[in-house]
Amino acid sequence: MIEQTATVVRREGDLAWVDTRPASACGGCAAAEGCGTGVWVRWFGARRGLLPARDGLGTAPGDRVVIGVPERAFLGGSLAVYLLPLGALLAGAWLAGVLVGTGDGPVLTGALAGLALGLLLVRRLGGRWLAGTRPRVLRRLDDGV
């Protein structure tokens, strides 16, 4: 289980909307100067990570909680989101090369069309593929932790 601490912002039925923004804004570790995430945060600021989590504990806004996602679901969702567009890009380039010719223009056009199709498929089918990746509230954190 991949775990992350979060703060409950609001409730909607059995969902708790949680804010996963790190309290230190990713500047607290010793590698902050050489870390790509640290540079990103310095340039663009810390973004609020507001997302819904299944909540069977009955948390309230303001509660600090630990949310979790199963590793298998996270890996499967990541593979679908990253590999499908890449595979479609390569397939589009190959198909254009076979059907039209191996010139740069047709292959580039086929690759871009394949990428667009892959991204469209992820957008259309992603909700079903990523349904198991919705985090759930695992436990509340004590005020002293």
SEDO-259870 format. One record per residue: residue in three letters; chain; x, y, z of N, C-alpha, C in turn. Coordinates in nm, 3 decimals, always signed. Layout:
N
(Ala,A,(X,Y,Z),(X,Y,Z),(X,Y,Z))
...
REM end
This chain:
145
(Met,A,(+0.085,-0.117,+0.000),(+0.000,+0.000,+0.000),(+0.090,+0.124,+0.000))
(Ile,A,(+0.066,+0.214,-0.093),(+0.137,+0.341,-0.098),(+0.058,+0.438,-0.012))
(Glu,A,(+0.124,+0.496,+0.088),(+0.055,+0.582,+0.184),(+0.103,+0.727,+0.175))
(Gln,A,(+0.013,+0.819,+0.210),(+0.042,+0.962,+0.208),(-0.042,+1.028,+0.317))
(Thr,A,(+0.014,+1.122,+0.387),(-0.065,+1.197,+0.485),(-0.140,+1.308,+0.412))
(Ala,A,(-0.256,+1.341,+0.465),(-0.341,+1.442,+0.402),(-0.430,+1.505,+0.508))
(Thr,A,(-0.495,+1.614,+0.469),(-0.591,+1.683,+0.555),(-0.726,+1.682,+0.487))
(Val,A,(-0.829,+1.642,+0.560),(-0.964,+1.641,+0.505),(-1.011,+1.785,+0.489))
(Val,A,(-1.058,+1.818,+0.368),(-1.105,+1.954,+0.338),(-1.257,+1.960,+0.344))
(Arg,A,(-1.323,+1.859,+0.286),(-1.470,+1.855,+0.290),(-1.516,+1.711,+0.270))
(Arg,A,(-1.644,+1.688,+0.299),(-1.705,+1.555,+0.285),(-1.818,+1.563,+0.184))
(Glu,A,(-1.832,+1.457,+0.104),(-1.946,+1.441,+0.013),(-1.986,+1.294,+0.017))
(Gly,A,(-2.088,+1.261,+0.092),(-2.131,+1.122,+0.105),(-2.022,+1.038,+0.171))
(Asp,A,(-1.981,+0.931,+0.101),(-1.876,+0.846,+0.158),(-1.738,+0.886,+0.108))
(Leu,A,(-1.727,+1.002,+0.045),(-1.597,+1.051,-0.001),(-1.549,+1.165,+0.087))
(Ala,A,(-1.421,+1.162,+0.117),(-1.358,+1.273,+0.186),(-1.263,+1.339,+0.086))
(Trp,A,(-1.279,+1.468,+0.062),(-1.188,+1.540,-0.025),(-1.069,+1.581,+0.061))
(Val,A,(-0.951,+1.535,+0.022),(-0.832,+1.556,+0.104),(-0.729,+1.640,+0.029))
(Asp,A,(-0.653,+1.717,+0.105),(-0.544,+1.800,+0.053),(-0.415,+1.729,+0.085))
(Thr,A,(-0.339,+1.692,-0.018),(-0.216,+1.616,+0.001),(-0.091,+1.702,-0.008))
(Arg,A,(-0.107,+1.833,-0.008),(+0.008,+1.922,-0.021),(+0.103,+1.901,+0.097))
(Pro,A,(+0.232,+1.880,+0.069),(+0.327,+1.861,+0.179),(+0.342,+1.989,+0.260))
(Ala,A,(+0.351,+1.974,+0.391),(+0.362,+2.091,+0.478),(+0.492,+2.166,+0.454))
(Ser,A,(+0.599,+2.097,+0.416),(+0.728,+2.163,+0.396),(+0.743,+2.218,+0.255))
(Ala,A,(+0.647,+2.198,+0.168),(+0.653,+2.239,+0.028),(+0.777,+2.184,-0.040))
(Cys,A,(+0.816,+2.065,-0.001),(+0.927,+1.991,-0.060),(+1.057,+2.069,-0.051))
(Gly,A,(+1.082,+2.135,+0.055),(+1.208,+2.202,+0.073),(+1.278,+2.157,+0.198))
(Gly,A,(+1.222,+2.058,+0.266),(+1.273,+2.019,+0.396),(+1.386,+1.919,+0.395))
(Cys,A,(+1.411,+1.848,+0.285),(+1.515,+1.745,+0.289),(+1.650,+1.803,+0.247))
(Ala,A,(+1.754,+1.726,+0.269),(+1.889,+1.772,+0.239),(+1.915,+1.783,+0.089))
(Ala,A,(+1.837,+1.714,+0.008),(+1.860,+1.715,-0.137),(+1.778,+1.820,-0.208))
(Ala,A,(+1.720,+1.915,-0.137),(+1.628,+2.012,-0.198),(+1.693,+2.092,-0.309))
(Glu,A,(+1.822,+2.123,-0.299),(+1.889,+2.203,-0.401),(+1.908,+2.126,-0.531))
(Gly,A,(+1.935,+1.996,-0.522),(+1.961,+1.917,-0.641),(+1.843,+1.835,-0.689))
(Cys,A,(+1.731,+1.846,-0.621),(+1.614,+1.765,-0.652),(+1.529,+1.835,-0.757))
(Gly,A,(+1.484,+1.760,-0.858),(+1.399,+1.818,-0.961),(+1.267,+1.867,-0.906))
(Thr,A,(+1.211,+1.796,-0.810),(+1.084,+1.838,-0.750),(+1.103,+1.968,-0.673))
(Gly,A,(+1.216,+1.981,-0.603),(+1.244,+2.105,-0.530),(+1.254,+2.224,-0.624))
(Val,A,(+1.319,+2.206,-0.738),(+1.330,+2.313,-0.838),(+1.192,+2.347,-0.892))
(Trp,A,(+1.114,+2.246,-0.922),(+0.978,+2.268,-0.973),(+0.896,+2.351,-0.875))
(Val,A,(+0.903,+2.317,-0.746),(+0.827,+2.388,-0.643),(+0.876,+2.533,-0.633))
(Arg,A,(+1.008,+2.555,-0.642),(+1.059,+2.692,-0.636),(+1.011,+2.775,-0.754))
(Trp,A,(+1.004,+2.716,-0.872),(+0.961,+2.790,-0.991),(+0.812,+2.813,-0.996))
(Phe,A,(+0.734,+2.710,-0.964),(+0.591,+2.719,-0.984),(+0.509,+2.721,-0.855))
(Gly,A,(+0.573,+2.702,-0.742),(+0.502,+2.700,-0.615),(+0.442,+2.563,-0.588))
(Ala,A,(+0.407,+2.540,-0.463),(+0.347,+2.412,-0.424),(+0.202,+2.412,-0.468))
(Arg,A,(+0.162,+2.310,-0.541),(+0.025,+2.300,-0.587),(-0.058,+2.221,-0.488))
(Arg,A,(-0.179,+2.259,-0.478),(-0.270,+2.189,-0.387),(-0.314,+2.058,-0.452))
(Gly,A,(-0.295,+1.949,-0.381),(-0.331,+1.818,-0.431),(-0.465,+1.774,-0.375))
(Leu,A,(-0.573,+1.833,-0.422),(-0.706,+1.803,-0.371),(-0.765,+1.686,-0.449))
(Leu,A,(-0.800,+1.577,-0.379),(-0.855,+1.461,-0.446),(-0.952,+1.387,-0.355))
(Pro,A,(-1.044,+1.311,-0.417),(-1.142,+1.237,-0.337),(-1.084,+1.104,-0.289))
(Ala,A,(-1.118,+1.067,-0.167),(-1.074,+0.939,-0.110),(-1.195,+0.872,-0.045))
(Arg,A,(-1.208,+0.742,-0.065),(-1.315,+0.667,+0.003),(-1.290,+0.671,+0.152))
(Asp,A,(-1.397,+0.700,+0.226),(-1.380,+0.718,+0.370),(-1.485,+0.637,+0.447))
(Gly,A,(-1.440,+0.532,+0.513),(-1.529,+0.453,+0.595),(-1.515,+0.486,+0.743))
(Leu,A,(-1.432,+0.585,+0.774),(-1.406,+0.620,+0.914),(-1.491,+0.735,+0.964))
(Gly,A,(-1.558,+0.806,+0.874),(-1.640,+0.919,+0.915),(-1.557,+1.038,+0.959))
(Thr,A,(-1.456,+1.072,+0.883),(-1.371,+1.186,+0.918),(-1.446,+1.316,+0.899))
(Ala,A,(-1.390,+1.423,+0.954),(-1.449,+1.556,+0.944),(-1.346,+1.651,+0.886))
(Pro,A,(-1.392,+1.761,+0.825),(-1.297,+1.859,+0.774),(-1.198,+1.904,+0.883))
(Gly,A,(-1.071,+1.910,+0.846),(-0.966,+1.947,+0.939),(-0.890,+1.828,+0.996))
(Asp,A,(-0.947,+1.707,+0.985),(-0.879,+1.588,+1.036),(-0.755,+1.558,+0.952))
(Arg,A,(-0.646,+1.521,+1.019),(-0.525,+1.472,+0.951),(-0.539,+1.321,+0.940))
(Val,A,(-0.521,+1.270,+0.819),(-0.543,+1.129,+0.793),(-0.429,+1.072,+0.710))
(Val,A,(-0.425,+0.940,+0.705),(-0.335,+0.869,+0.614),(-0.422,+0.806,+0.508))
(Ile,A,(-0.393,+0.837,+0.381),(-0.465,+0.776,+0.270),(-0.373,+0.676,+0.203))
(Gly,A,(-0.430,+0.579,+0.132),(-0.349,+0.477,+0.068),(-0.408,+0.429,-0.063))
(Val,A,(-0.319,+0.384,-0.151),(-0.355,+0.325,-0.279),(-0.278,+0.194,-0.291))
(Pro,A,(-0.343,+0.084,-0.331),(-0.270,-0.041,-0.349),(-0.163,-0.027,-0.457))
(Glu,A,(-0.046,-0.085,-0.434),(+0.064,-0.075,-0.530),(+0.025,-0.128,-0.667))
(Arg,A,(-0.045,-0.240,-0.668),(-0.082,-0.303,-0.795),(-0.172,-0.212,-0.878))
(Ala,A,(-0.269,-0.149,-0.815),(-0.359,-0.058,-0.886),(-0.283,+0.062,-0.937))
(Phe,A,(-0.193,+0.114,-0.856),(-0.113,+0.230,-0.896),(-0.025,+0.195,-1.016))
(Leu,A,(+0.040,+0.080,-1.011),(+0.127,+0.038,-1.120),(+0.047,+0.015,-1.248))
(Gly,A,(-0.066,-0.053,-1.237),(-0.149,-0.076,-1.355),(-0.199,+0.052,-1.418))
(Gly,A,(-0.245,+0.145,-1.335),(-0.291,+0.273,-1.386),(-0.179,+0.352,-1.450))
(Ser,A,(-0.062,+0.351,-1.390),(+0.054,+0.422,-1.446),(+0.093,+0.364,-1.581))
(Leu,A,(+0.095,+0.233,-1.589),(+0.131,+0.170,-1.717),(+0.030,+0.207,-1.826))
(Ala,A,(-0.098,+0.205,-1.792),(-0.200,+0.240,-1.891),(-0.185,+0.385,-1.936))
(Val,A,(-0.164,+0.474,-1.843),(-0.157,+0.616,-1.876),(-0.031,+0.651,-1.956))
(Tyr,A,(+0.079,+0.584,-1.929),(+0.204,+0.616,-1.999),(+0.229,+0.531,-2.122))
(Leu,A,(+0.200,+0.401,-2.115),(+0.237,+0.314,-2.225),(+0.139,+0.318,-2.342))
(Leu,A,(+0.010,+0.339,-2.316),(-0.085,+0.344,-2.426),(-0.054,+0.458,-2.524))
(Pro,A,(-0.035,+0.581,-2.479),(+0.000,+0.687,-2.575),(+0.134,+0.661,-2.646))
(Leu,A,(+0.232,+0.609,-2.572),(+0.360,+0.581,-2.635),(+0.346,+0.471,-2.741))
(Gly,A,(+0.274,+0.364,-2.708),(+0.251,+0.257,-2.805),(+0.175,+0.306,-2.927))
(Ala,A,(+0.074,+0.391,-2.905),(-0.004,+0.446,-3.016),(+0.083,+0.537,-3.102))
(Leu,A,(+0.172,+0.615,-3.041),(+0.264,+0.700,-3.118),(+0.352,+0.615,-3.209))
(Leu,A,(+0.411,+0.509,-3.154),(+0.498,+0.422,-3.234),(+0.420,+0.349,-3.342))
(Ala,A,(+0.300,+0.302,-3.308),(+0.217,+0.233,-3.407),(+0.175,+0.328,-3.519))
(Gly,A,(+0.142,+0.452,-3.484),(+0.105,+0.550,-3.587),(+0.221,+0.582,-3.679))
(Ala,A,(+0.341,+0.595,-3.624),(+0.459,+0.621,-3.707),(+0.486,+0.502,-3.799))
(Trp,A,(+0.477,+0.381,-3.745),(+0.502,+0.261,-3.825),(+0.398,+0.247,-3.936))
(Leu,A,(+0.271,+0.266,-3.901),(+0.164,+0.251,-3.998),(+0.176,+0.354,-4.110))
(Ala,A,(+0.207,+0.477,-4.076),(+0.225,+0.580,-4.179),(+0.344,+0.546,-4.268))
(Gly,A,(+0.451,+0.494,-4.210),(+0.567,+0.455,-4.290),(+0.534,+0.343,-4.387))
(Val,A,(+0.451,+0.248,-4.343),(+0.414,+0.135,-4.429),(+0.318,+0.179,-4.539))
(Leu,A,(+0.217,+0.261,-4.502),(+0.112,+0.297,-4.597),(+0.151,+0.410,-4.691))
(Val,A,(+0.221,+0.510,-4.641),(+0.247,+0.630,-4.720),(+0.391,+0.636,-4.769))
(Gly,A,(+0.484,+0.599,-4.688),(+0.624,+0.606,-4.724),(+0.706,+0.643,-4.603))
(Thr,A,(+0.837,+0.625,-4.614),(+0.923,+0.644,-4.498),(+0.980,+0.786,-4.489))
(Gly,A,(+0.923,+0.881,-4.557),(+0.969,+1.019,-4.545),(+0.938,+1.074,-4.407))
(Asp,A,(+1.010,+1.178,-4.371),(+0.993,+1.236,-4.238),(+0.851,+1.290,-4.216))
(Gly,A,(+0.796,+1.356,-4.315),(+0.663,+1.417,-4.301),(+0.555,+1.315,-4.269))
(Pro,A,(+0.540,+1.211,-4.349),(+0.434,+1.113,-4.320),(+0.454,+1.042,-4.187))
(Val,A,(+0.578,+1.007,-4.155),(+0.604,+0.935,-4.030),(+0.573,+1.026,-3.911))
(Leu,A,(+0.614,+1.153,-3.917),(+0.585,+1.247,-3.809),(+0.434,+1.268,-3.795))
(Thr,A,(+0.366,+1.282,-3.907),(+0.221,+1.300,-3.903),(+0.153,+1.178,-3.842))
(Gly,A,(+0.196,+1.059,-3.884),(+0.140,+0.936,-3.828),(+0.167,+0.923,-3.679))
(Ala,A,(+0.290,+0.960,-3.638),(+0.324,+0.954,-3.496),(+0.237,+1.049,-3.415))
(Leu,A,(+0.218,+1.171,-3.463),(+0.134,+1.267,-3.391),(-0.012,+1.223,-3.387))
(Ala,A,(-0.059,+1.165,-3.498),(-0.197,+1.115,-3.500),(-0.212,+0.998,-3.402))
(Gly,A,(-0.113,+0.910,-3.399),(-0.117,+0.798,-3.305),(-0.114,+0.846,-3.161))
(Leu,A,(-0.030,+0.945,-3.131),(-0.024,+1.001,-2.996),(-0.158,+1.062,-2.957))
(Ala,A,(-0.217,+1.138,-3.049),(-0.348,+1.199,-3.020),(-0.453,+1.092,-2.994))
(Leu,A,(-0.452,+0.985,-3.074),(-0.546,+0.876,-3.054),(-0.522,+0.807,-2.920))
(Gly,A,(-0.396,+0.785,-2.885),(-0.362,+0.723,-2.756),(-0.408,+0.808,-2.639))
(Leu,A,(-0.387,+0.938,-2.647),(-0.430,+1.028,-2.539),(-0.582,+1.031,-2.529))
(Leu,A,(-0.649,+1.028,-2.645),(-0.795,+1.025,-2.645),(-0.847,+0.896,-2.581))
(Leu,A,(-0.783,+0.784,-2.611),(-0.824,+0.657,-2.550),(-0.803,+0.658,-2.399))
(Val,A,(-0.692,+0.714,-2.355),(-0.668,+0.722,-2.210),(-0.775,+0.809,-2.146))
(Arg,A,(-0.809,+0.917,-2.212),(-0.912,+1.007,-2.157),(-1.047,+0.936,-2.150))
(Arg,A,(-1.083,+0.861,-2.256),(-1.211,+0.793,-2.261),(-1.218,+0.673,-2.167))
(Leu,A,(-1.112,+0.592,-2.166),(-1.113,+0.467,-2.092),(-1.046,+0.477,-1.955))
(Gly,A,(-0.978,+0.589,-1.931),(-0.901,+0.603,-1.808),(-0.983,+0.591,-1.682))
(Gly,A,(-1.106,+0.640,-1.682),(-1.191,+0.630,-1.564),(-1.214,+0.486,-1.522))
(Arg,A,(-1.235,+0.398,-1.621),(-1.256,+0.257,-1.590),(-1.125,+0.192,-1.545))
(Trp,A,(-1.015,+0.224,-1.612),(-0.887,+0.164,-1.578),(-0.839,+0.208,-1.441))
(Leu,A,(-0.863,+0.336,-1.411),(-0.809,+0.391,-1.287),(-0.906,+0.384,-1.171))
(Ala,A,(-1.020,+0.318,-1.188),(-1.120,+0.311,-1.081),(-1.063,+0.249,-0.954))
(Gly,A,(-0.976,+0.151,-0.967),(-0.917,+0.087,-0.851),(-0.808,+0.167,-0.784))
(Thr,A,(-0.767,+0.277,-0.846),(-0.660,+0.357,-0.788),(-0.711,+0.467,-0.697))
(Arg,A,(-0.843,+0.480,-0.684),(-0.895,+0.583,-0.594),(-0.845,+0.556,-0.454))
(Pro,A,(-0.781,+0.653,-0.391),(-0.730,+0.629,-0.256),(-0.843,+0.612,-0.157))
(Arg,A,(-0.809,+0.553,-0.044),(-0.905,+0.541,+0.065),(-0.838,+0.585,+0.194))
(Val,A,(-0.920,+0.635,+0.284),(-0.869,+0.679,+0.413),(-0.840,+0.555,+0.495))
(Leu,A,(-0.716,+0.541,+0.539),(-0.675,+0.423,+0.616),(-0.689,+0.444,+0.766))
(Arg,A,(-0.649,+0.563,+0.812),(-0.657,+0.590,+0.956),(-0.641,+0.740,+0.980))
(Arg,A,(-0.685,+0.781,+1.098),(-0.665,+0.919,+1.142),(-0.529,+0.930,+1.208))
(Leu,A,(-0.470,+1.046,+1.199),(-0.346,+1.073,+1.271),(-0.380,+1.143,+1.401))
(Asp,A,(-0.313,+1.104,+1.508),(-0.335,+1.172,+1.636),(-0.276,+1.312,+1.628))
(Asp,A,(-0.329,+1.402,+1.710),(-0.278,+1.540,+1.713),(-0.133,+1.545,+1.755))
(Gly,A,(-0.087,+1.450,+1.833),(+0.050,+1.452,+1.882),(+0.151,+1.398,+1.783))
(Val,A,(+0.108,+1.344,+1.669),(+0.201,+1.284,+1.572),(+0.239,+1.383,+1.469))
REM end
